[in-house]
């Protein structure tokens, strides 16, 4: 593996060619989303659990009476909920417009959530692996600081922090070059091996975006022409190292990953160095 610097290794194995400069790329921020679709909690370190996800990430999810997720894709009102979760003692603070605040056990928050949405819902828990969006690539999602800055600049009144809240990544890498994370996936049928500290990863594919990033993360209001603008600018700025055309559109940003079983139980920490290795068959 390399830290992004040129190498003299003449191995014939293809590499992801992460030549974004001599300075090492490091892990800048770790976010877990204890309740799927609600607010992030930032941690200095996180363990990898059985399915390759982060401990505490999407550990809870809200379901309706038809066993469907109540999430930002299906329920715009989710955006107006502010949450703060303590997984250590199993409590949550919830607030929303025209609602009394809730502060108590997560397991007893169903009534508050049902009153807010106006129909019965329940929180369910999976402490082993949570409720990931992509069960085939259930590792943490990855983006870089340079990408957040660049994409935010495409939209009036949106800064990098708001763009992060819209995109909801787990891991933000301290790489100033926009779309540096595109080094971490390649063409279909392959994965890119990379490491963060002592944790091994496979970069699987670019993340297809849903409607959620197009909305104000506080109000749920649509940002005019968000999808069209992002697709147009994404195509215009697609770096040469990006892994090709995966889909029939350019509404894609961030990288989906998997974590080999050999790294389950390992710990990621802010400041860990990112090393990029070979492109291998999936």
C-alpha positions in Angstrom: 0.0 0.0 0.0 1.0 3.6 -0.5 0.2 6.9 1.2 -0.5 8.5 -2.1 3.1 9.2 -3.0 4.8 7.8 -6.2 6.4 4.3 -5.7 9.2 2.4 -7.2 7.5 -0.9 -6.8 7.3 -2.6 -10.2 4.7 -5.1 -9.3 2.4 -5.9 -12.1 -0.8 -5.6 -10.0 -2.8 -2.5 -10.9 -3.2 0.1 -8.2 -5.6 2.8 -7.5 -2.9 5.4 -8.4 -3.7 7.8 -5.5 -1.1 10.4 -6.4 -2.7 13.4 -4.8 0.6 14.7 -3.5 3.2 13.8 -1.0 1.3 14.7 2.1 -0.4 11.8 3.8 -4.2 11.7 3.7 -5.7 11.2 7.2 -9.0 10.5 8.7 -10.5 13.9 9.7 -13.9 13.0 11.1 -15.9 10.0 12.1 -19.7 10.2 12.2 -22.2 7.6 13.3 -26.0 8.0 12.9 -27.4 6.1 15.8 -31.0 6.4 14.5 -31.2 5.9 10.8 -32.1 9.2 9.1 -31.6 11.3 12.2 -28.6 13.5 13.3 -25.0 12.4 13.4 -22.9 11.9 16.5 -19.2 12.6 16.1 -16.7 10.3 17.8 -12.9 10.2 18.0 -12.8 6.4 17.5 -15.2 3.7 16.4 -15.0 -0.1 16.4 -15.8 -2.1 13.3 -18.7 -4.5 14.0 -19.7 -7.8 12.4 -21.0 -6.6 9.1 -18.1 -4.2 8.6 -20.1 -1.1 9.7 -19.2 1.2 12.6 -20.4 0.4 16.1 -23.6 2.4 16.8 -24.2 3.4 13.2 -27.8 3.0 12.1 -28.2 0.8 15.2 -31.8 1.9 15.4 -34.3 2.6 12.6 -37.9 3.9 12.5 -40.5 1.6 10.9 -44.2 2.2 10.1 -47.0 -0.3 10.4 -46.2 -1.8 7.0 -42.6 -2.6 8.1 -41.2 0.1 5.8 -38.5 2.5 6.9 -39.6 6.0 7.9 -36.6 7.8 6.5 -35.7 10.9 4.6 -36.4 9.2 1.2 -40.0 8.5 2.1 -40.9 11.1 4.8 -39.9 14.7 4.4 -40.8 15.5 8.0 -37.8 13.5 9.2 -35.6 16.5 8.4 -37.2 18.7 11.0 -36.3 16.4 13.9 -33.2 17.2 15.9 -31.7 14.3 17.9 -28.9 13.6 20.3 -28.2 10.0 21.2 -26.2 8.5 24.0 -25.6 4.9 23.0 -23.7 4.3 26.3 -26.9 4.6 28.3 -29.5 4.1 25.6 -31.1 7.5 25.8 -32.1 10.1 23.2 -33.1 13.7 23.1 -35.6 14.6 20.4 -37.1 18.0 19.4 -39.2 19.2 16.5 -41.5 22.1 15.7 -44.7 22.2 17.7 -43.7 19.3 19.8 -42.6 19.1 23.5 -39.1 17.8 23.7 -38.4 14.1 24.5 -35.5 13.1 26.7 -35.4 9.5 27.8 -34.8 5.9 26.8 -34.6 5.2 23.1 -36.8 2.2 23.6 -39.6 4.4 24.9 -39.5 7.1 22.2 -42.1 5.4 19.9 -45.1 7.4 21.2 -43.3 10.8 20.7 -42.3 9.8 17.1 -45.8 8.5 16.4 -47.3 11.8 17.6 -44.9 13.8 15.5 -45.4 11.9 12.2 -49.2 11.5 12.8 -49.2 7.7 12.3 -47.9 4.7 14.4 -44.2 4.0 14.1 -41.7 2.0 16.2 -38.0 2.1 16.7 -36.2 -1.2 16.1 -32.7 -2.1 17.1 -29.9 -4.2 15.5 -26.8 -3.9 17.7 -24.8 -6.4 15.5 -24.8 -4.5 12.2 -27.5 -1.9 12.2 -29.7 -1.1 9.2 -27.3 -0.1 6.3 -28.7 1.2 3.0 -26.4 -1.1 1.0 -26.2 -4.6 2.5 -23.6 -5.7 -0.1 -21.3 -2.7 0.7 -22.2 -2.2 4.4 -18.9 -0.6 5.4 -18.6 3.1 6.3 -19.2 5.6 3.5 -16.2 7.9 2.6 -15.8 11.4 1.3 -13.1 14.1 1.5 -12.9 17.6 2.8 -12.0 18.9 -0.7 -15.1 17.3 -2.2 -17.4 18.9 0.5 -15.8 22.3 -0.2 -16.1 22.0 -4.0 -19.7 20.7 -4.1 -20.9 23.2 -1.6 -19.5 26.0 -3.8 -22.0 24.9 -6.6 -25.0 26.1 -4.5 -25.7 29.6 -3.2 -25.9 29.8 0.6 -24.6 26.2 1.2 -21.3 25.7 3.1 -19.2 22.5 3.5 -20.8 21.7 6.9 -24.3 21.8 5.4 -23.2 19.7 2.4 -21.8 17.1 4.8 -25.2 17.1 6.6 -27.0 16.6 3.3 -24.7 13.8 2.1 -24.3 12.1 5.5 -20.9 10.4 5.2 -19.4 8.2 7.9 -15.8 9.0 7.3 -14.4 12.4 6.1 -10.8 12.3 4.9 -8.5 15.3 5.1 -7.7 15.5 1.4 -8.0 19.0 -0.1 -8.1 17.8 -3.7 -11.8 17.6 -4.8 -13.0 14.0 -5.4 -9.9 12.4 -4.0 -12.1 9.6 -2.7 -12.7 8.6 -6.3 -9.4 6.8 -6.0 -11.1 4.3 -3.8 -13.3 2.6 -6.4 -12.7 1.4 -10.0 -14.6 -0.3 -12.7 -17.3 -2.9 -12.2 -16.2 -6.3 -11.0 -13.3 -4.9 -9.0 -12.6 -3.3 -5.6 -9.9 -1.1 -4.4 -8.0 -2.2 -1.4 -7.2 0.5 1.1 -6.5 1.0 4.7 -7.3 3.5 7.4 -4.9 3.0 10.3 -5.0 -0.7 11.0 -8.4 -1.3 9.4 -8.5 -2.9 5.9 -11.2 -1.7 3.4 -12.5 -2.5 0.0 -13.8 0.5 -2.0 -16.7 -1.0 -3.9 -18.6 1.7 -5.9 -19.6 5.3 -6.0 -22.7 6.1 -4.0 -25.9 6.8 -6.0 -27.7 9.7 -4.4 -31.4 9.8 -3.5 -33.6 12.8 -2.9 -32.2 13.5 0.6 -29.2 15.7 -0.4 -31.4 17.9 -2.5 -33.2 19.1 0.7 -32.4 21.6 3.4 -31.3 19.3 6.3 -33.2 21.4 8.8 -36.5 22.1 7.0 -36.7 19.5 4.2 -37.3 22.3 1.7 -36.1 21.4 -1.8 -33.1 23.3 -3.2 -34.0 24.4 -6.7 -32.2 22.4 -9.5 -30.0 20.5 -7.0 -30.0 17.3 -8.9 -29.4 18.9 -12.3 -26.7 21.1 -11.0 -24.9 18.3 -9.2 -25.0 16.0 -12.2 -23.8 18.7 -14.6 -20.9 19.9 -12.4 -20.0 16.3 -11.5 -19.5 15.5 -15.2 -17.6 18.7 -15.8 -15.2 18.0 -12.9 -14.9 14.2 -13.1 -11.2 13.5 -12.3 -9.2 11.2 -14.6 -8.7 8.8 -11.6 -12.5 8.3 -11.2 -13.6 4.7 -11.7 -15.6 5.2 -14.8 -19.3 5.3 -15.7 -21.1 3.0 -13.2 -24.6 4.3 -13.9 -26.6 6.0 -16.6 -26.4 9.3 -14.6 -23.9 11.4 -12.7 -26.0 11.8 -9.5 -23.3 10.0 -7.6 -21.0 11.2 -4.9 -19.1 9.5 -2.0 -17.8 5.9 -1.9 -19.4 2.8 -0.6 -17.1 0.3 1.1 -16.9 -3.2 2.6 -14.6 -4.3 5.4 -13.1 -7.8 5.2 -13.9 -10.1 8.2 -10.2 -9.9 9.2 -10.7 -6.3 10.3 -14.0 -6.8 12.2 -13.3 -5.8 15.8 -10.6 -3.3 14.8 -10.8 0.4 15.7 -10.7 3.5 13.5 -9.4 6.7 15.1 -9.4 10.3 13.9 -5.9 11.0 12.6 -5.3 7.6 11.1 -3.4 7.6 7.9 -5.1 6.4 4.7 -3.1 4.0 2.5 -4.2 3.0 -1.0 -3.4 -0.4 -2.5 -4.3 -2.6 -5.4 -7.3 -2.9 -7.6 -8.4 -6.6 -7.3 -11.3 -8.7 -8.6 -14.5 -8.4 -6.5 
